[in-house]
Amino acid sequence: MNAITRVFNDAVSGNLTLMLDLDGATVYRQPGIHDPVAPEDKFEADLIRLMDSGCTVVINTGRPEKFVQNLFPKITAPNAKYPFWLVTETGARIRKPDQTMLFEKGVPNIENVRDQLKKAVDAYPGAMVEDHKMCAITVSLAAADDKRGAYSHMLTVCNDLAAATDGVDIIPVYKPDDAYIEIVPAHIHKGTAAEAVLDAGSLNTTTILCFGDSNADENMMVVTNDRGGYSFGVGTKAPEIAQIRLTDYKTSQELIGHLADLSTAKSTPDQVRAALPMNLTI
């Protein structure tokens, strides 16, 4: 059985786990802004169709819970009952489908670290330390007047803070349309979160698909590849280890919509194969 046939069959039988980064990989919203954010109605409906068919969805993002709640209000509603895992703040928080916490670990002395970073970004108009995060810190630089200068300076500041603060790691990301620096608890990243979710023992899956667009997603892709799944690299800055390349987040949504069509018998594998993006090969 070739890979694409395996993915199609598992979509039909409800045996897929989709592990999704958000910004740049499967959606796009203004960097640094969490609230308010308009819902992703069509994409949310496709994810619900997949979950109703037995598939599992794992959001694995650097954004806080507030952002995901705005994007997917039905899936994250207090009374919602879906096979939906919510990993936020680059792995520092993991919420189970019953909405209890599986894991939560914060940056040591986080308020003091956050205050130091807020003072440092004041020198760069448009740069900001993001709100709504409880365990990790994100310095958002995409809107800075001098993005490259702000990124270079703040990377030095963050590295100095990390050297002076036990128990933190730095994850820097610079892309044409975004730039940010994550400050996370040491040894915590999207890969450790992926392992925790997949090892939790409650997933009904034979195939894992993960979607990411930056080096912050590399560890998640490593875990996916090691467990026999397929990693989708979205855009030009996706990690080199990605097995499959997609042009942009719209292509990701299109592919996931096709898989939802298969899972609900709205189309056949041949119809989906014919509709897939021409650059998609598995």
C-alpha positions as CSV (number, residue, x, y, z in Angstrom):
1,M,0.0,0.0,0.0
2,N,1.5,3.4,-0.9
3,A,1.4,6.3,1.4
4,I,-1.4,8.3,-0.2
5,T,-3.6,5.2,-0.3
6,R,-2.9,4.7,3.4
7,V,-3.8,8.3,4.3
8,F,-7.1,8.0,2.3
9,N,-8.0,4.7,3.9
10,D,-7.4,6.0,7.4
11,A,-9.5,9.1,6.7
12,V,-12.4,6.9,5.6
13,S,-12.0,4.6,8.7
14,G,-11.5,7.5,11.1
15,N,-7.9,6.5,12.0
16,L,-6.1,9.7,11.3
17,T,-4.5,12.1,13.9
18,L,-3.9,15.6,12.5
19,M,-1.4,17.6,14.5
20,L,-1.6,21.2,13.4
21,D,0.5,24.3,13.8
22,L,-1.7,27.3,13.2
23,D,-0.1,30.6,11.9
24,G,1.4,30.1,8.5
25,A,0.8,26.3,8.4
26,T,-3.0,26.0,8.5
27,V,-4.4,29.5,9.2
28,Y,-3.0,33.1,9.1
29,R,-3.8,35.9,11.5
30,Q,-2.0,39.1,12.4
31,P,1.2,38.2,14.4
32,G,1.0,39.2,18.0
33,I,-2.8,39.7,18.1
34,H,-4.9,37.2,19.9
35,D,-8.2,38.9,20.7
36,P,-10.4,39.5,18.9
37,V,-9.9,37.1,16.1
38,A,-12.7,36.1,13.6
39,P,-13.6,32.4,13.7
40,E,-12.4,30.0,10.9
41,D,-15.9,28.8,10.1
42,K,-15.1,26.5,7.1
43,F,-11.9,25.1,8.5
44,E,-13.6,24.4,11.9
45,A,-16.5,22.6,10.1
46,D,-14.0,20.4,8.3
47,L,-12.2,19.5,11.5
48,I,-15.5,18.7,13.2
49,R,-16.4,16.4,10.3
50,L,-13.1,14.6,10.7
51,M,-13.6,14.2,14.5
52,D,-17.2,13.1,14.1
53,S,-15.8,10.3,11.9
54,G,-13.4,9.2,14.6
55,C,-10.2,11.1,13.7
56,T,-8.3,13.0,16.3
57,V,-7.2,16.7,16.0
58,V,-4.3,18.1,18.0
59,I,-3.6,21.8,17.8
60,N,0.1,22.3,18.5
61,T,0.8,26.0,18.5
62,G,2.8,28.8,20.2
63,R,-0.4,30.8,20.5
64,P,-2.3,31.0,23.8
65,E,-5.6,29.2,24.4
66,K,-7.5,32.5,23.9
67,F,-6.4,32.6,20.3
68,V,-7.6,29.0,19.6
69,Q,-10.9,29.6,21.3
70,N,-11.5,32.6,19.0
71,L,-10.6,30.6,15.9
72,F,-12.6,27.5,16.8
73,P,-15.5,28.5,19.2
74,K,-17.5,25.3,18.6
75,I,-14.7,22.9,19.2
76,T,-13.4,24.7,22.3
77,A,-16.8,25.4,23.9
78,P,-17.0,24.3,27.5
79,N,-19.6,21.6,26.7
80,A,-17.9,20.4,23.5
81,K,-17.0,16.7,23.4
82,Y,-14.6,16.0,20.5
83,P,-11.3,14.0,20.3
84,F,-9.5,17.3,20.4
85,W,-6.2,18.0,22.1
86,L,-5.0,21.6,22.7
87,V,-1.3,22.2,23.0
88,T,-0.5,25.9,23.4
89,E,2.4,28.1,24.3
90,T,4.9,25.9,22.3
91,G,4.2,22.8,24.5
92,A,4.1,24.5,27.9
93,R,0.4,23.7,28.3
94,I,-1.5,20.6,27.1
95,R,-5.3,20.3,27.5
96,K,-7.0,16.9,27.0
97,P,-10.2,16.3,25.2
98,D,-12.1,16.3,28.5
99,Q,-10.6,19.8,28.9
100,T,-8.6,18.9,32.0
101,M,-4.8,19.7,31.9
102,L,-2.4,16.9,31.0
103,F,0.7,19.1,31.5
104,E,1.5,22.7,32.5
105,K,4.9,24.2,33.2
106,G,5.9,27.8,33.3
107,V,9.0,29.8,32.7
108,P,10.7,30.4,36.1
109,N,10.1,33.8,37.5
110,I,7.9,34.5,34.5
111,E,6.6,38.0,35.5
112,N,10.1,39.4,36.1
113,V,11.3,38.0,32.8
114,R,8.3,39.4,31.0
115,D,8.8,42.8,32.6
116,Q,12.4,42.9,31.4
117,L,11.4,42.0,27.9
118,K,8.7,44.6,27.8
119,K,11.2,47.3,28.7
120,A,13.6,46.1,26.0
121,V,11.1,46.2,23.2
122,D,10.1,49.8,24.0
123,A,13.1,50.8,21.9
124,Y,11.5,49.3,18.8
125,P,8.1,50.8,17.8
126,G,5.7,48.0,16.7
127,A,7.4,45.3,18.7
128,M,5.5,43.8,21.6
129,V,5.5,41.1,24.2
130,E,2.3,39.1,23.6
131,D,-0.6,39.0,26.1
132,H,-2.7,36.1,27.3
133,K,0.2,33.6,27.9
134,M,0.5,31.9,31.3
135,C,3.6,29.7,30.9
136,A,5.7,30.9,28.0
137,I,6.6,34.3,26.6
138,T,6.5,35.5,23.0
139,V,8.3,38.6,21.8
140,S,6.5,39.5,18.6
141,L,8.6,41.5,16.1
142,A,6.7,41.2,12.8
143,A,5.2,44.7,13.1
144,A,8.4,46.4,14.3
145,D,9.4,49.4,12.1
146,D,12.9,47.9,12.0
147,K,12.1,44.2,12.0
148,R,15.6,42.9,11.3
149,G,17.2,45.3,13.8
150,A,14.6,44.5,16.4
151,Y,15.0,40.8,15.9
152,S,18.8,40.9,16.2
153,H,18.7,43.1,19.3
154,M,15.9,41.1,21.1
155,L,17.6,37.8,20.3
156,T,20.7,39.1,22.2
157,V,18.5,40.2,25.0
158,C,16.7,36.9,25.2
159,N,19.9,34.9,25.1
160,D,21.3,37.0,27.9
161,L,18.2,36.4,29.9
162,A,18.3,32.7,29.3
163,A,21.9,32.6,30.4
164,A,21.0,34.4,33.6
165,T,17.8,32.4,34.2
166,D,17.9,28.7,35.0
167,G,15.3,26.6,33.3
168,V,14.5,28.4,30.1
169,D,15.1,27.8,26.4
170,I,14.9,30.3,23.4
171,I,13.2,29.5,20.1
172,P,13.8,32.2,17.5
173,V,11.9,32.4,14.3
174,Y,12.5,34.8,11.4
175,K,10.3,34.6,8.3
176,P,9.4,37.0,5.5
177,D,6.0,37.7,7.0
178,D,6.8,37.2,10.7
179,A,9.5,37.3,13.3
180,Y,9.3,36.3,16.9
181,I,11.2,34.8,19.8
182,E,9.7,32.2,22.2
183,I,10.9,31.9,25.7
184,V,9.8,28.5,27.0
185,P,10.6,26.3,30.0
186,A,13.8,24.3,29.4
187,H,13.4,21.1,27.4
188,I,9.8,21.9,26.5
189,H,8.9,22.3,22.8
190,K,6.3,21.0,20.3
191,G,8.1,17.7,20.1
192,T,7.8,16.9,23.8
193,A,4.2,17.9,23.6
194,A,3.6,15.7,20.6
195,E,5.1,12.7,22.5
196,A,3.0,13.4,25.6
197,V,-0.2,13.5,23.5
198,L,0.7,10.4,21.5
199,D,1.8,8.5,24.6
200,A,-1.4,9.4,26.5
201,G,-2.9,6.1,25.3
202,S,-6.3,7.3,24.2
203,L,-5.8,7.9,20.5
204,N,-7.5,5.7,17.9
205,T,-5.1,6.2,15.1
206,T,-2.8,4.5,12.7
207,T,-1.5,7.5,10.8
208,I,-0.3,10.9,12.0
209,L,-0.2,13.9,9.8
210,C,1.5,17.1,11.1
211,F,1.6,20.5,9.5
212,G,4.2,23.2,10.3
213,D,5.9,26.1,8.7
214,S,8.9,27.1,10.8
215,N,11.8,25.7,12.8
216,A,9.6,25.9,15.9
217,D,7.7,22.9,14.3
218,E,10.8,20.8,13.6
219,N,10.6,18.7,16.8
220,M,7.0,17.9,16.2
221,M,7.9,16.7,12.7
222,V,10.7,14.5,14.1
223,V,8.2,12.8,16.4
224,T,5.7,12.4,13.5
225,N,8.3,10.9,11.1
226,D,9.8,8.6,13.8
227,R,6.3,7.2,14.5
228,G,5.6,6.4,10.8
229,G,3.5,9.5,10.1
230,Y,3.9,12.2,7.5
231,S,5.1,15.7,8.1
232,F,3.9,18.5,5.8
233,G,6.2,21.5,5.5
234,V,4.2,24.6,4.5
235,G,5.9,27.6,2.8
236,T,9.5,28.3,2.1
237,K,10.7,28.4,5.7
238,A,9.5,25.0,6.7
239,P,12.1,22.6,8.2
240,E,14.1,20.5,5.8
241,I,13.0,17.3,7.4
242,A,9.4,17.8,6.2
243,Q,8.5,14.9,4.0
244,I,5.9,16.7,1.9
245,R,5.8,20.3,0.7
246,L,2.8,22.6,0.5
247,T,2.7,26.1,-0.9
248,D,0.8,27.9,1.9
249,Y,-1.8,27.6,4.6
250,K,-4.7,27.7,2.0
251,T,-3.3,24.5,0.4
252,S,-3.2,22.9,3.9
253,Q,-6.9,23.8,4.5
254,E,-7.8,22.5,1.0
255,L,-6.1,19.1,1.7
256,I,-7.7,18.8,5.1
257,G,-11.1,19.6,3.5
258,H,-10.6,16.8,1.0
259,L,-9.8,14.4,3.9
260,A,-13.0,15.5,5.7
261,D,-14.9,14.8,2.4
262,L,-13.5,11.3,2.4
263,S,-14.3,10.8,6.1
264,T,-17.9,11.7,5.5
265,A,-18.3,9.8,2.2
266,K,-18.9,13.1,0.3
267,S,-16.3,12.1,-2.2
268,T,-14.3,9.0,-3.3
269,P,-10.5,8.5,-3.1
270,D,-10.3,9.0,-6.9
271,Q,-12.2,12.3,-6.7
272,V,-9.9,13.5,-3.9
273,R,-6.8,12.4,-5.7
274,A,-7.9,14.4,-8.8
275,A,-8.5,17.5,-6.7
276,L,-5.3,17.5,-4.7
277,P,-2.8,20.3,-5.3
278,M,-0.5,19.4,-8.2
279,N,2.6,19.9,-6.1
280,L,1.5,17.4,-3.5
281,T,3.3,14.1,-3.5
282,I,3.5,11.5,-0.8
